[in-house]
């Protein structure tokens, strides 16, 4: 039986991972009592006992946790930002990194939610030569408020909440968002994109869009579609040519699911590349469980919710 430990199981991502794994009979969850949940010796023992350890921690705590592991058998899936561009770590987006690379790794960095949509859209185009590495891109991303963790969830769901929360709010205004390094590095871009994240008054769901002028491409809209179709042949990420809700694309269309849908819209001059998924699904816990499934050698959709 595979032993699994979730370090940081009280956070939004950790709780969801725990809920999803609790019903899987082939897994034994290592659970620390509340009184020692943050005790460094108890955590070290649990980390080294585990076959797979999920880190659902702030960056500094995740780095500390990695330093506690001296069992070479323990595989780590880190959901923090700390190791996404670090040497020796595998970026946990199997559709781009390669399932074989994930399966062979003991150190997997789970992608960021916004970053997942951006790299899904941009990396295949850079690899295919349709976008140059020196392309200067823009990205805007709509997310549900659950992506902000417990404090943001509480603020949005409070009875006496701030009226400003009823309208979408842009953030990351200083262009220093923590996902930017991985967005550029994984895609092979020379320059970080101009990134405009926006949180809305809905619990979960995400819609990441990269606008392009046709003049930025070394190819056509049909070449983009072909690149997506060639790259995404698995069950969790797919290109959907017909996605359209009466002329709209809702950021909540894949809420509660673990898959991702890519679309290409626009015209001969201006294009919109869009990825839709759940910020807590393929953008967080769903991606972490997919990586765990690949490590275990089981069907990667085990325990996940996907659409048709």
KEKE-3310 file (N, C-alpha, C; in steps of 0.2 Angstrom, whole numbers, plus 5000, padded with zeros to 4 digits):
npx = (5004:5003:5010:5005:5008:5001:5008:5003:4989:4978:4976:4968:4971:4977:4967:4958:4965:4966:4953:4950:4959:4955:4946:4952:4956:4969:4978:4987:4984:4995:4992:4994:4991:4981:4988:5002:5003:5011:5023:5040:5048:5038:5033:5044:5047:5035:5036:5047:5043:5033:5029:5024:5024:5014:5017:5009:5011:5017:5030:5043:5041:5039:5052:5059:5053:5057:5070:5070:5068:5076:5075:5078:5068:5056:5045:5041:5028:5026:5016:5018:5026:5039:5048:5047:5054:5066:5082:5084:5071:5056:5044:5027:5017:5011:5007:5015:5028:5031:5025:5034:5045:5039:5035:5047:5053:5058:5055:5043:5037:5022:5012:5007:4991:4986:4997:4996:4986:4992:5005:5000:4994:5004:5017:5017:5016:5028:5037:5034:5038:5030:5028:5040:5054:5057:5045:5034:5022:5005:4994:4978:4969:4955:4949:4941:4937:4941:4954:4962:4964:4960:4958:4953:4942:4934:4932:4925:4913:4908:4895:4894:4901:4914:4907:4914:4918:4909:4911:4922:4940:4955:4972:4990:4996:5009:5016:5023:5020:5019:5018:5025:5039:5039:5030:5037:5049:5045:5039:5049:5052:5059:5056:5046:5028:5016:5005:4989:4980:4963:4951:4936:4918:4914:4915:4924:4934:4942:4949:4960:4968:4977:4980:4984:4992:4990:5001:5012:5014:5022:5015:4998:4981:4976:4987:4990:4979:4982:4994:4990:4981:4990:4998:4990:4984:4979:4968:4965:4968:4962:4959:4946:4937:4924:4919:4908:4897:4884:4891:4898:4911:4912:4920:4917:4914:4920:4921:4923:4929:4943:4949:4955:4951:4955:4954:4953:4950:4944:4950:4957:4966:4967:4969:4962:4968:4963:4962:4952:4948:4947:4952:4955:4956:4963:4971:4977:4974:4969:4978:4989:4986:4984:4998:5003:4996:5002:5015:5012:5009:4997:4981:4980:4969:4963:4952:4949:4939:4932:4926:4916)
npy = (4994:5011:5024:5040:5057:5073:5088:5102:5101:5108:5119:5127:5120:5108:5102:5099:5090:5080:5076:5070:5059:5052:5042:5032:5015:5010:5018:5024:5036:5047:5054:5068:5072:5086:5094:5092:5095:5106:5103:5101:5090:5079:5082:5079:5066:5060:5064:5057:5044:5043:5037:5045:5063:5077:5094:5107:5121:5138:5146:5147:5138:5126:5125:5122:5110:5101:5101:5093:5080:5065:5053:5043:5037:5044:5053:5069:5081:5097:5110:5123:5139:5138:5129:5129:5133:5128:5120:5102:5099:5093:5100:5099:5097:5086:5084:5093:5092:5079:5062:5052:5058:5064:5052:5047:5055:5061:5073:5084:5099:5106:5115:5133:5140:5151:5150:5138:5138:5148:5142:5131:5136:5143:5137:5126:5133:5140:5129:5124:5133:5143:5154:5166:5165:5177:5184:5196:5196:5197:5193:5189:5184:5177:5172:5162:5166:5157:5154:5162:5157:5153:5165:5174:5168:5168:5182:5185:5177:5182:5189:5203:5208:5218:5230:5231:5219:5213:5216:5212:5211:5218:5212:5210:5221:5227:5220:5209:5197:5180:5169:5173:5169:5155:5155:5161:5154:5140:5141:5145:5158:5174:5185:5190:5189:5203:5203:5201:5197:5193:5193:5186:5187:5173:5156:5146:5142:5146:5156:5159:5170:5173:5186:5189:5197:5193:5195:5192:5179:5165:5158:5152:5153:5140:5133:5135:5128:5115:5113:5112:5101:5091:5091:5089:5075:5067:5063:5074:5087:5096:5102:5112:5115:5120:5127:5138:5148:5154:5165:5169:5165:5157:5159:5150:5138:5125:5123:5113:5103:5093:5094:5102:5115:5121:5134:5143:5158:5173:5182:5185:5194:5197:5187:5176:5166:5154:5146:5136:5130:5123:5132:5126:5113:5107:5117:5116:5105:5095:5093:5090:5077:5070:5070:5062:5050:5046:5044:5033:5024:5021:5023:5040:5048:5043:5045:5058:5071:5073:5080:5077)
npz = (5000:4996:5004:5009:5012:5017:5018:5026:5026:5030:5022:5007:4995:5000:5008:4999:4991:5001:5003:4991:4990:5001:4999:4992:4991:4989:4995:5009:5020:5029:5044:5054:5071:5076:5086:5084:5071:5065:5071:5069:5070:5070:5058:5050:5052:5046:5033:5029:5030:5021:5004:4994:4996:4997:4996:5003:5005:5011:5001:5008:5019:5011:5005:5017:5021:5011:5014:5025:5021:5020:5015:5001:4994:4995:4986:4981:4978:4975:4978:4979:4974:4975:4969:4955:4944:4948:4947:4945:4947:4941:4930:4933:4922:4914:4900:4893:4898:4898:4901:4904:4910:4922:4928:4931:4941:4957:4962:4960:4953:4955:4944:4943:4945:4936:4927:4922:4912:4903:4899:4893:4882:4875:4875:4866:4854:4853:4853:4841:4832:4828:4836:4841:4852:4857:4857:4863:4874:4879:4893:4900:4914:4921:4937:4949:4966:4975:4973:4980:4993:5010:5017:5007:5003:5014:5015:5003:5005:5017:5027:5028:5018:5009:4997:4985:4981:4974:4960:4947:4951:4947:4949:4955:4951:4950:4941:4945:4948:4955:4947:4935:4932:4929:4919:4908:4908:4906:4894:4886:4883:4880:4887:4901:4900:4899:4912:4917:4930:4936:4948:4951:4957:4959:4964:4959:4945:4929:4917:4905:4894:4879:4869:4852:4838:4821:4814:4823:4822:4815:4804:4802:4808:4807:4808:4822:4828:4823:4830:4843:4843:4840:4851:4862:4866:4876:4889:4898:4894:4880:4863:4858:4845:4844:4855:4862:4869:4864:4858:4869:4881:4896:4911:4921:4916:4917:4930:4945:4939:4932:4920:4905:4893:4877:4866:4850:4844:4834:4820:4804:4807:4821:4835:4848:4860:4871:4887:4897:4913:4930:4943:4955:4951:4937:4939:4951:4964:4956:4946:4954:4959:4947:4943:4954:4951:4939:4944:4952:4942:4938:4929:4923:4926:4937:4950:4947:4939:4924:4909:4894)
capx = (5000:5007:5009:5004:5007:5000:5011:4999:4983:4973:4975:4963:4973:4978:4960:4954:4969:4964:4946:4950:4962:4953:4942:4956:4959:4976:4982:4986:4986:4998:4988:4996:4986:4982:4993:5008:5003:5016:5029:5045:5050:5033:5033:5050:5045:5030:5039:5052:5039:5029:5031:5023:5022:5012:5018:5004:5013:5020:5036:5048:5040:5040:5059:5061:5051:5061:5076:5069:5068:5083:5074:5078:5062:5051:5044:5038:5024:5026:5011:5020:5029:5046:5053:5044:5060:5072:5086:5083:5064:5052:5038:5022:5012:5014:5006:5021:5035:5031:5023:5039:5049:5036:5035:5054:5055:5056:5054:5039:5034:5015:5011:5003:4985:4986:5002:4994:4983:4997:5010:4996:4993:5010:5023:5017:5017:5035:5041:5033:5041:5024:5029:5047:5056:5058:5039:5032:5015:5000:4989:4974:4966:4949:4949:4936:4940:4944:4961:4965:4964:4955:4956:4949:4936:4930:4930:4920:4907:4905:4888:4895:4907:4915:4903:4918:4919:4904:4913:4929:4945:4962:4978:4996:4997:5016:5019:5028:5016:5023:5018:5028:5045:5037:5026:5042:5054:5042:5037:5055:5051:5065:5053:5039:5022:5012:5000:4983:4975:4957:4947:4928:4914:4912:4919:4930:4934:4947:4949:4966:4967:4983:4978:4989:4991:4992:5008:5016:5014:5025:5010:4991:4977:4975:4993:4989:4975:4986:4999:4986:4979:4996:5001:4986:4980:4977:4961:4964:4969:4960:4957:4939:4935:4917:4917:4905:4891:4881:4895:4902:4915:4912:4926:4915:4912:4924:4921:4922:4932:4950:4952:4956:4949:4958:4950:4956:4944:4946:4949:4963:4971:4968:4967:4962:4970:4960:4962:4947:4948:4945:4958:4957:4957:4969:4975:4980:4974:4968:4985:4994:4983:4987:5005:5003:4994:5008:5021:5010:5009:4990:4977:4981:4963:4960:4950:4948:4932:4933:4920:4917)
capy = (5000:5017:5029:5047:5063:5080:5093:5108:5098:5112:5124:5125:5114:5102:5100:5096:5084:5075:5074:5066:5053:5048:5036:5027:5010:5008:5023:5025:5043:5048:5060:5070:5075:5094:5097:5091:5096:5110:5101:5100:5083:5075:5082:5076:5058:5059:5065:5052:5038:5043:5036:5052:5068:5083:5100:5112:5126:5144:5145:5146:5132:5121:5124:5119:5103:5098:5100:5088:5073:5062:5046:5044:5034:5048:5057:5075:5085:5103:5114:5130:5142:5138:5125:5128:5134:5126:5114:5096:5098:5092:5104:5094:5098:5080:5085:5097:5090:5072:5058:5048:5063:5064:5045:5045:5060:5061:5080:5087:5105:5107:5122:5138:5140:5155:5148:5132:5140:5151:5138:5126:5139:5146:5132:5122:5137:5141:5123:5122:5139:5148:5160:5167:5166:5184:5187:5200:5194:5199:5188:5191:5178:5177:5167:5162:5169:5151:5153:5166:5154:5153:5172:5177:5164:5171:5189:5185:5174:5186:5192:5210:5209:5225:5230:5231:5212:5211:5217:5209:5215:5216:5213:5209:5228:5229:5216:5205:5191:5175:5164:5175:5166:5149:5156:5163:5148:5134:5142:5146:5165:5178:5191:5189:5193:5208:5199:5205:5193:5196:5189:5188:5185:5166:5152:5142:5142:5150:5157:5162:5172:5176:5189:5189:5199:5188:5197:5189:5172:5162:5153:5154:5151:5133:5130:5135:5122:5109:5112:5110:5094:5087:5091:5087:5069:5064:5064:5080:5093:5095:5107:5112:5120:5122:5130:5144:5149:5160:5171:5170:5160:5158:5157:5145:5132:5119:5123:5107:5097:5092:5094:5109:5115:5126:5137:5148:5162:5179:5183:5185:5200:5197:5180:5175:5159:5154:5140:5136:5125:5125:5134:5121:5107:5106:5122:5115:5099:5090:5092:5086:5070:5068:5068:5056:5044:5045:5041:5026:5020:5020:5028:5046:5051:5040:5050:5065:5073:5075:5080:5073)
capz = (5000:4995:5010:5006:5017:5014:5023:5024:5024:5032:5017:5002:4991:5004:5010:4993:4990:5006:5002:4985:4991:5007:4997:4988:4996:4988:4998:5016:5022:5035:5046:5060:5075:5076:5091:5081:5064:5063:5074:5064:5071:5068:5050:5047:5052:5041:5026:5027:5030:5015:4998:4991:5000:4994:5000:5002:5010:5008:4998:5013:5022:5007:5005:5023:5021:5006:5018:5030:5018:5018:5012:4994:4991:4995:4980:4983:4974:4979:4975:4980:4969:4977:4965:4948:4939:4951:4944:4948:4948:4935:4930:4933:4917:4910:4893:4890:4901:4896:4906:4906:4914:4928:4931:4934:4945:4964:4964:4955:4955:4952:4941:4946:4941:4930:4923:4918:4906:4899:4896:4889:4876:4872:4874:4859:4848:4853:4851:4834:4828:4826:4840:4842:4859:4859:4857:4868:4874:4885:4895:4905:4917:4926:4942:4955:4972:4979:4971:4985:4999:5015:5019:5002:5003:5020:5013:4998:5008:5023:5026:5028:5014:5005:4991:4979:4979:4969:4953:4946:4953:4944:4954:4952:4947:4949:4936:4949:4950:4957:4942:4929:4931:4926:4912:4903:4908:4903:4887:4882:4881:4883:4891:4904:4897:4902:4914:4920:4933:4938:4952:4951:4962:4959:4968:4956:4937:4927:4909:4903:4887:4876:4863:4847:4831:4816:4812:4827:4820:4809:4802:4802:4814:4806:4811:4829:4829:4822:4835:4849:4842:4840:4857:4867:4864:4882:4892:4902:4890:4873:4859:4856:4840:4844:4861:4861:4873:4861:4858:4875:4884:4903:4915:4925:4912:4919:4937:4948:4935:4932:4913:4902:4886:4873:4860:4846:4841:4831:4813:4801:4809:4828:4838:4855:4863:4878:4891:4902:4918:4936:4947:4960:4947:4933:4941:4958:4967:4951:4943:4959:4959:4940:4944:4958:4947:4935:4948:4954:4936:4937:4924:4926:4927:4943:4955:4944:4936:4917:4904:4887)
cpx = (5004:5005:5010:5004:5006:5002:5007:4992:4977:4971:4970:4965:4974:4972:4957:4958:4967:4957:4946:4953:4960:4949:4945:4959:4966:4981:4981:4989:4989:4995:4991:4991:4987:4987:5000:5009:5009:5023:5034:5047:5045:5032:5038:5049:5040:5032:5043:5048:5035:5032:5030:5021:5020:5014:5013:5005:5016:5027:5042:5047:5041:5048:5062:5059:5055:5068:5076:5069:5075:5081:5073:5072:5056:5050:5040:5034:5023:5021:5013:5024:5037:5051:5051:5049:5066:5076:5085:5075:5061:5045:5032:5016:5014:5013:5011:5028:5036:5030:5029:5044:5046:5036:5042:5057:5053:5055:5050:5036:5027:5014:5007:4996:4984:4991:5000:4991:4988:5002:5006:4995:4999:5015:5022:5018:5025:5039:5040:5035:5036:5025:5037:5048:5056:5051:5037:5024:5011:4996:4985:4970:4961:4949:4943:4940:4943:4952:4965:4966:4959:4953:4952:4943:4931:4928:4925:4913:4905:4899:4889:4901:4908:4911:4907:4919:4914:4906:4920:4934:4952:4967:4984:4998:5004:5020:5025:5025:5020:5023:5022:5034:5043:5034:5032:5046:5051:5041:5043:5055:5057:5062:5046:5034:5019:5006:4995:4978:4969:4953:4940:4924:4910:4917:4925:4928:4939:4947:4955:4966:4974:4981:4985:4987:4993:4999:5014:5018:5018:5021:5003:4987:4976:4981:4993:4985:4978:4991:4996:4984:4984:4999:4997:4981:4978:4970:4960:4965:4967:4959:4950:4937:4929:4915:4915:4898:4887:4885:4899:4906:4915:4918:4924:4913:4914:4924:4919:4925:4939:4953:4952:4954:4952:4954:4954:4950:4948:4945:4956:4968:4972:4965:4966:4963:4967:4960:4957:4948:4946:4952:4960:4957:4963:4974:4978:4979:4973:4975:4990:4992:4985:4994:5006:5001:4999:5014:5019:5009:5001:4987:4977:4975:4959:4958:4948:4941:4934:4926:4921:4921)
cpy = (5006:5022:5036:5052:5069:5085:5100:5106:5103:5118:5122:5119:5108:5099:5096:5090:5078:5072:5069:5059:5049:5042:5031:5022:5008:5013:5023:5032:5043:5055:5062:5073:5083:5097:5096:5093:5101:5109:5098:5092:5078:5076:5079:5068:5056:5059:5060:5045:5037:5041:5042:5057:5074:5089:5106:5118:5132:5142:5143:5139:5126:5119:5120:5112:5099:5096:5094:5081:5071:5054:5046:5041:5039:5053:5063:5079:5091:5108:5121:5133:5140:5134:5124:5129:5132:5120:5108:5094:5097:5096:5099:5096:5092:5081:5089:5094:5083:5067:5054:5052:5063:5058:5044:5050:5059:5068:5084:5094:5106:5114:5126:5138:5144:5152:5142:5133:5144:5146:5133:5129:5141:5141:5128:5126:5139:5135:5122:5128:5144:5154:5160:5167:5173:5188:5190:5199:5197:5193:5191:5185:5180:5171:5168:5164:5163:5151:5158:5163:5155:5161:5175:5174:5167:5178:5189:5182:5177:5189:5200:5212:5216:5224:5229:5224:5210:5212:5214:5214:5213:5217:5211:5216:5230:5225:5211:5199:5185:5169:5166:5171:5159:5150:5158:5157:5142:5135:5143:5153:5169:5183:5188:5192:5198:5204:5202:5199:5196:5191:5191:5185:5178:5162:5149:5142:5147:5150:5162:5163:5175:5179:5190:5193:5194:5189:5194:5182:5170:5156:5156:5151:5143:5130:5130:5129:5116:5107:5109:5103:5089:5086:5088:5081:5065:5066:5071:5087:5092:5102:5107:5117:5123:5126:5137:5144:5155:5166:5173:5164:5161:5155:5151:5138:5125:5119:5116:5101:5098:5093:5101:5109:5121:5128:5142:5152:5169:5179:5183:5189:5199:5190:5181:5168:5159:5147:5141:5130:5127:5126:5130:5114:5106:5112:5121:5107:5093:5088:5088:5079:5067:5066:5062:5050:5042:5042:5034:5021:5017:5025:5035:5050:5048:5045:5057:5065:5076:5075:5076:5076)
cpz = (5000:5001:5007:5012:5014:5020:5021:5022:5026:5027:5012:4998:4994:5006:5004:4991:4994:5005:4996:4986:4997:5005:4993:4992:4995:4992:5005:5018:5029:5038:5053:5065:5075:5080:5088:5074:5061:5067:5069:5064:5068:5060:5047:5046:5047:5034:5024:5027:5024:5009:4993:4996:4996:4999:4998:5006:5007:5005:5003:5017:5018:5006:5011:5023:5017:5010:5023:5028:5017:5016:5005:4990:4991:4989:4983:4977:4977:4975:4976:4974:4970:4972:4957:4943:4942:4947:4948:4949:4942:4936:4929:4929:4912:4902:4889:4892:4899:4902:4909:4911:4921:4932:4934:4939:4952:4967:4958:4957:4952:4950:4944:4942:4935:4925:4919:4912:4901:4895:4891:4882:4872:4871:4868:4853:4847:4851:4844:4829:4826:4830:4841:4849:4861:4858:4863:4869:4880:4887:4900:4908:4922:4930:4947:4961:4977:4978:4976:4992:5004:5017:5014:5002:5008:5018:5008:5001:5014:5022:5025:5024:5011:4999:4985:4977:4975:4962:4953:4948:4950:4950:4951:4948:4946:4944:4939:4951:4950:4951:4936:4928:4927:4919:4907:4902:4904:4896:4883:4879:4884:4888:4894:4900:4902:4905:4919:4923:4936:4942:4952:4956:4960:4962:4965:4948:4935:4919:4908:4896:4885:4870:4858:4841:4826:4814:4817:4826:4814:4806:4802:4808:4813:4809:4818:4831:4828:4827:4842:4848:4842:4847:4863:4865:4870:4884:4896:4899:4883:4870:4857:4851:4840:4850:4860:4865:4870:4860:4864:4877:4892:4907:4920:4922:4914:4926:4940:4944:4935:4925:4911:4895:4883:4867:4857:4843:4838:4824:4810:4803:4817:4831:4845:4857:4870:4881:4896:4907:4925:4940:4952:4957:4944:4935:4948:4960:4961:4947:4947:4959:4952:4941:4949:4955:4942:4938:4950:4948:4935:4931:4927:4928:4934:4948:4953:4940:4930:4914:4898:4882)
residu = (UNK:UNK:UNK:UNK:UNK:UNK:UNK:UNK:UNK:UNK:UNK:UNK:UNK:UNK:UNK:UNK:UNK:UNK:UNK:UNK:UNK:UNK:UNK:UNK:UNK:UNK:UNK:UNK:UNK:UNK:UNK:UNK:UNK:UNK:UNK:UNK:UNK:UNK:UNK:UNK:UNK:UNK:UNK:UNK:UNK:UNK:UNK:UNK:UNK:UNK:UNK:UNK:UNK:UNK:UNK:UNK:UNK:UNK:UNK:UNK:UNK:UNK:UNK:UNK:UNK:UNK:UNK:UNK:UNK:UNK:UNK:UNK:UNK:UNK:UNK:UNK:UNK:UNK:UNK:UNK:UNK:UNK:UNK:UNK:UNK:UNK:UNK:UNK:UNK:UNK:UNK:UNK:UNK:UNK:UNK:UNK:UNK:UNK:UNK:UNK:UNK:UNK:UNK:UNK:UNK:UNK:UNK:UNK:UNK:UNK:UNK:UNK:UNK:UNK:UNK:UNK:UNK:UNK:UNK:UNK:UNK:UNK:UNK:UNK:UNK:UNK:UNK:UNK:UNK:UNK:UNK:UNK:UNK:UNK:UNK:UNK:UNK:UNK:UNK:UNK:UNK:UNK:UNK:UNK:UNK:UNK:UNK:UNK:UNK:UNK:UNK:UNK:UNK:UNK:UNK:UNK:UNK:UNK:UNK:UNK:UNK:UNK:UNK:UNK:UNK:UNK:UNK:UNK:UNK:UNK:UNK:UNK:UNK:UNK:UNK:UNK:UNK:UNK:UNK:UNK:UNK:UNK:UNK:UNK:UNK:UNK:UNK:UNK:UNK:UNK:UNK:UNK:UNK:UNK:UNK:UNK:UNK:UNK:UNK:UNK:UNK:UNK:UNK:UNK:UNK:UNK:UNK:UNK:UNK:UNK:UNK:UNK:UNK:UNK:UNK:UNK:UNK:UNK:UNK:UNK:UNK:UNK:UNK:UNK:UNK:UNK:UNK:UNK:UNK:UNK:UNK:UNK:UNK:UNK:UNK:UNK:UNK:UNK:UNK:UNK:UNK:UNK:UNK:UNK:UNK:UNK:UNK:UNK:UNK:UNK:UNK:UNK:UNK:UNK:UNK:UNK:UNK:UNK:UNK:UNK:UNK:UNK:UNK:UNK:UNK:UNK:UNK:UNK:UNK:UNK:UNK:UNK:UNK:UNK:UNK:UNK:UNK:UNK:UNK:UNK:UNK:UNK:UNK:UNK:UNK:UNK:UNK:UNK:UNK:UNK:UNK:UNK:UNK:UNK:UNK:UNK:UNK:UNK:UNK:UNK:UNK:UNK:UNK:UNK:UNK:UNK:UNK:UNK)
# end
